[in-house]
Amino acid sequence: MLKAFESSAKSAARSSVQGATRTIAPARPKIAVAKILSRLTLILLLLGCVAAAIWYWPQFSNRPVNTVAITGELQYIEKQQIQKIITPSLVGGLLDVPLDDLRAQIEALPWVEQASVGRVWPDGLEVKVTEQQPVARWGKTQLLNNRGQVFAPSNIKDFTSWPTLAGPTESQFEVMQHYLELNRLLKKRGMQLVNLSQDYRGAWTAEISDGVILVFGRGKLVEKIQRLFVVYDKQLYRYMNKAKKIDLRYRNGIAVQWRQTQQKITTKVSANVNYTSINIHNGYGSAVI
């Protein structure tokens, strides 16, 4: 009887396990299918949004251009010049405007140093212009900007009173630097540099505001102008209005050519102050340091 009872219990246990298996197993596929359907629905929604954006974006974003803003401190450029360049490119929508091409055309204007063209949504363009900043004339037909670069406006008649600089090809920046330094030093003594040039041999010549020509020769411009100041501060300032040309090429002095005057200067004027002496006679003078 004991064996019969054990056999009956084992049969009941197997029946119980088999029954449990039959009730749990079918639920698992249902959960997996639900997750897959949920993910597919989300993917389809995302694809629908992307498709809608691709379809509607050009219609929304490529509107006709209604506003063009031109910004920058403009003194020599008329905004109408820039507008004239931009207008032919506005026949399509905002996305059809060739930004790089417009920028290149605007920068080709002589008075434009730099330009940028950008879109402003939903229907605008912004043009930013940096104008050339002239500091002097370069030769007879060109101007020099504050970076030592030459540009050529069609008309520079308004700049006839500006300082004139000149020199060999590719010497613009060097000439400008010397001009700025010498002019700074001259202004301390009430003088101003109006012309500065370098010839093909590297020799420098300048003219100051009262028409006096300064001959520097080659190199050491600051050292030579300081030598002039030694003589100027001691005695030459009294006779500067009579000077025509000052030669600074001497190591220990300067030579002065005097202007033609109705009364001929024949008297020797000697002024021994410390280590400086000036001699004036017959249209020429010398100062020994």
C-alpha positions as CSV (number, residue, x, y, z in Angstrom):
1,M,0.0,0.0,0.0
2,L,2.9,2.3,0.7
3,K,4.2,1.9,-2.8
4,A,0.8,2.6,-4.2
5,F,0.6,5.8,-2.2
6,E,4.0,7.0,-3.4
7,S,3.2,6.2,-7.0
8,S,-0.1,8.2,-6.6
9,A,1.7,11.2,-5.1
10,K,4.3,11.3,-7.9
11,S,1.6,11.2,-10.5
12,A,-0.2,14.0,-8.7
13,A,3.0,16.1,-8.6
14,R,3.7,15.5,-12.3
15,S,0.1,16.5,-13.1
16,S,0.5,19.7,-11.0
17,V,3.7,20.7,-12.8
18,Q,2.3,20.0,-16.2
19,G,-0.8,22.0,-15.4
20,A,1.4,25.0,-14.3
21,T,3.4,24.8,-17.5
22,R,0.3,24.9,-19.6
23,T,-1.0,28.0,-17.8
24,I,2.2,30.2,-17.8
25,A,3.9,29.4,-21.2
26,P,1.2,31.0,-23.5
27,A,1.5,34.4,-21.7
28,R,5.1,35.0,-22.7
29,P,4.6,35.5,-26.5
30,K,1.8,38.0,-25.8
31,I,4.1,40.3,-23.9
32,A,6.9,40.1,-26.6
33,V,4.4,40.9,-29.3
34,A,3.1,43.9,-27.4
35,K,6.6,45.4,-27.0
36,I,7.4,44.9,-30.7
37,L,4.1,46.5,-31.8
38,S,4.8,49.5,-29.4
39,R,8.3,50.0,-30.8
40,L,7.0,49.7,-34.4
41,T,4.4,52.3,-33.7
42,L,7.0,54.7,-32.2
43,I,9.3,54.2,-35.3
44,L,6.4,54.9,-37.7
45,L,5.5,58.1,-35.8
46,L,9.1,59.3,-36.0
47,L,9.3,58.5,-39.7
48,G,6.1,60.3,-40.2
49,C,7.5,63.4,-38.4
50,V,10.7,63.3,-40.5
51,A,8.7,62.9,-43.7
52,A,6.5,65.8,-42.8
53,A,9.5,68.0,-41.9
54,I,11.2,67.2,-45.2
55,W,8.0,67.9,-47.1
56,Y,7.0,71.1,-45.3
57,W,10.4,72.7,-44.4
58,P,11.2,74.0,-47.9
59,Q,7.7,75.5,-48.2
60,F,8.1,77.2,-44.8
61,S,11.8,78.2,-44.9
62,N,12.2,79.3,-48.5
63,R,10.1,82.4,-48.3
64,P,10.7,85.4,-50.5
65,V,13.2,87.8,-49.0
66,N,11.4,90.8,-47.6
67,T,14.1,92.6,-45.6
68,V,17.7,93.4,-46.2
69,A,19.7,94.9,-43.4
70,I,23.0,96.6,-44.2
71,T,25.1,97.3,-41.1
72,G,28.5,98.9,-40.5
73,E,30.0,102.3,-40.0
74,L,29.9,103.6,-43.6
75,Q,31.6,106.9,-44.4
76,Y,32.7,106.4,-48.0
77,I,30.2,103.8,-49.2
78,E,26.6,104.4,-50.2
79,K,24.2,101.7,-49.1
80,Q,22.6,101.9,-52.6
81,Q,25.9,100.5,-54.0
82,I,25.5,97.4,-51.9
83,Q,21.7,97.1,-52.5
84,K,22.4,97.2,-56.3
85,I,24.6,94.2,-56.0
86,I,22.1,92.2,-53.8
87,T,18.8,92.9,-55.7
88,P,19.3,90.6,-58.7
89,S,19.8,87.6,-56.3
90,L,16.4,88.1,-54.6
91,V,14.2,86.7,-57.4
92,G,13.9,83.3,-55.6
93,G,13.4,82.4,-52.0
94,L,15.7,82.9,-49.0
95,L,17.4,79.5,-49.5
96,D,18.2,80.4,-53.1
97,V,20.3,83.5,-52.3
98,P,24.0,82.8,-53.1
99,L,25.6,84.1,-50.0
100,D,29.3,83.5,-50.9
101,D,28.9,85.0,-54.3
102,L,27.3,88.2,-52.9
103,R,30.0,88.5,-50.3
104,A,32.7,88.3,-53.0
105,Q,31.0,90.9,-55.1
106,I,30.6,93.3,-52.2
107,E,34.3,92.9,-51.1
108,A,35.3,93.7,-54.7
109,L,34.2,97.3,-54.0
110,P,37.3,99.4,-53.5
111,W,36.1,100.9,-50.2
112,V,35.1,97.5,-48.6
113,E,37.8,95.8,-46.5
114,Q,35.6,92.9,-45.4
115,A,31.9,91.8,-45.7
116,S,29.6,89.0,-44.6
117,V,26.2,88.0,-45.8
118,G,23.8,85.8,-43.7
119,R,20.2,84.6,-43.6
120,V,17.9,85.9,-40.9
121,W,14.8,83.6,-40.6
122,P,12.2,83.6,-41.8
123,D,12.6,86.1,-44.6
124,G,15.6,88.4,-44.2
125,L,19.2,89.0,-45.1
126,E,21.9,90.7,-43.1
127,V,24.9,92.3,-44.7
128,K,27.8,93.4,-42.5
129,V,30.4,95.7,-44.0
130,T,33.7,96.8,-42.7
131,E,35.0,99.9,-44.5
132,Q,38.6,100.7,-45.4
133,Q,40.3,103.0,-43.0
134,P,42.7,105.2,-45.0
135,V,45.7,106.7,-43.3
136,A,47.6,108.2,-46.3
137,R,47.8,108.4,-50.0
138,W,50.0,105.9,-51.8
139,G,51.6,107.5,-54.8
140,K,49.3,109.6,-57.0
141,T,46.3,107.3,-57.5
142,Q,46.0,105.0,-54.5
143,L,45.3,105.1,-50.8
144,L,46.9,103.2,-47.9
145,N,44.7,101.7,-45.1
146,N,45.5,101.3,-41.4
147,R,46.9,97.8,-42.1
148,G,49.4,98.9,-44.6
149,Q,47.4,97.6,-47.6
150,V,46.9,99.6,-50.8
151,F,43.5,100.1,-52.4
152,A,42.4,102.2,-55.4
153,P,39.1,104.1,-55.2
154,S,38.0,105.6,-58.5
155,N,38.4,109.2,-57.1
156,I,40.8,110.4,-54.4
157,K,40.4,114.1,-55.0
158,D,39.1,114.5,-51.5
159,F,42.5,113.3,-50.2
160,T,44.8,115.7,-51.8
161,S,45.7,117.3,-48.5
162,W,46.5,113.9,-46.9
163,P,50.1,112.7,-46.3
164,T,51.6,111.0,-49.4
165,L,53.7,107.8,-49.0
166,A,55.6,106.0,-51.7
167,G,58.0,103.1,-52.1
168,P,59.0,100.0,-54.0
169,T,56.5,97.1,-54.5
170,E,55.5,95.3,-51.3
171,S,57.1,98.1,-49.1
172,Q,53.8,99.6,-48.1
173,F,53.7,98.3,-44.5
174,E,57.3,99.3,-43.8
175,V,56.7,102.8,-45.2
176,M,53.6,103.2,-43.1
177,Q,55.3,102.1,-39.9
178,H,58.2,104.6,-40.5
179,Y,55.7,107.3,-41.2
180,L,53.7,106.7,-38.0
181,E,56.8,106.7,-35.9
182,L,58.5,109.7,-37.4
183,N,55.3,111.7,-37.4
184,R,54.7,110.9,-33.7
185,L,58.2,112.3,-32.9
186,L,57.8,115.4,-35.1
187,K,54.5,116.3,-33.6
188,K,56.1,116.7,-30.2
189,R,57.9,119.7,-31.6
190,G,55.0,121.1,-33.5
191,M,55.9,119.7,-36.9
192,Q,54.1,117.2,-39.1
193,L,55.2,114.8,-41.7
194,V,53.4,115.3,-45.0
195,N,55.4,113.1,-47.4
196,L,57.6,110.1,-46.9
197,S,59.2,108.0,-49.7
198,Q,61.7,105.3,-50.2
199,D,63.5,104.8,-53.5
200,Y,64.6,101.5,-55.1
201,R,68.0,101.8,-53.4
202,G,66.4,102.0,-50.0
203,A,67.1,105.7,-49.4
204,W,64.5,107.8,-47.6
205,T,63.3,111.3,-48.2
206,A,60.6,113.2,-46.3
207,E,58.8,116.6,-46.3
208,I,57.4,118.3,-43.2
209,S,54.5,120.6,-42.9
210,D,56.4,123.9,-43.5
211,G,57.9,122.6,-46.8
212,V,61.3,121.6,-45.5
213,I,62.8,118.5,-47.1
214,L,64.5,115.9,-44.9
215,V,67.1,113.7,-46.6
216,F,67.7,110.6,-44.5
217,G,69.6,108.3,-46.8
218,R,69.5,104.6,-46.0
219,G,68.4,103.3,-42.6
220,K,68.4,104.5,-39.0
221,L,65.6,107.0,-39.6
222,V,64.8,107.4,-35.9
223,E,68.4,107.9,-34.9
224,K,68.8,110.6,-37.6
225,I,65.6,112.4,-36.6
226,Q,66.8,112.5,-33.0
227,R,70.1,114.0,-34.2
228,L,68.0,116.7,-36.0
229,F,66.2,117.4,-32.7
230,V,69.5,118.0,-30.9
231,V,70.3,120.9,-33.3
232,Y,66.6,122.0,-33.5
233,D,66.2,122.3,-29.8
234,K,69.4,124.3,-29.3
235,Q,69.3,126.8,-32.2
236,L,67.7,125.6,-35.4
237,Y,64.1,126.3,-34.3
238,R,65.0,130.0,-34.7
239,Y,65.9,129.6,-38.4
240,M,63.5,126.8,-39.4
241,N,61.4,129.1,-41.5
242,K,64.5,129.9,-43.6
243,A,65.4,126.3,-44.2
244,K,64.7,124.6,-47.5
245,K,66.4,121.2,-47.2
246,I,68.1,119.4,-44.3
247,D,70.6,116.6,-45.0
248,L,70.7,114.1,-42.2
249,R,73.2,111.6,-43.8
250,Y,76.2,112.9,-41.8
251,R,77.3,110.9,-38.7
252,N,78.2,113.9,-36.5
253,G,76.0,116.8,-37.9
254,I,73.5,118.0,-40.4
255,A,73.7,120.2,-43.5
256,V,71.0,122.9,-44.2
257,Q,70.2,124.5,-47.5
258,W,68.4,127.8,-47.0
259,R,65.6,129.3,-48.9
260,Q,66.2,132.2,-51.4
261,T,65.6,135.5,-49.7
262,Q,65.6,139.0,-50.9
263,Q,68.3,139.9,-48.3
264,K,71.3,137.7,-48.9
265,I,72.5,135.9,-45.7
266,T,76.2,136.6,-45.6
267,T,76.8,137.0,-41.9
268,K,78.2,134.1,-40.1
269,V,76.0,133.3,-37.1
270,S,77.7,131.2,-34.5
271,A,75.9,129.9,-31.5
272,N,78.0,127.7,-29.3
273,V,75.6,126.2,-26.8
274,N,77.0,123.2,-25.2
275,Y,78.2,121.1,-28.1
276,T,76.1,122.5,-30.9
277,S,77.1,125.2,-33.4
278,I,75.2,126.5,-36.5
279,N,76.7,128.4,-39.3
280,I,74.6,130.3,-41.8
281,H,76.1,131.8,-45.0
282,N,75.4,132.3,-48.7
283,G,72.3,130.0,-48.9
284,Y,73.8,127.0,-47.1
285,G,74.3,126.1,-43.5
286,S,75.8,123.4,-41.3
287,A,75.5,122.3,-37.8
288,V,78.2,120.3,-36.0
289,I,77.2,118.1,-33.1
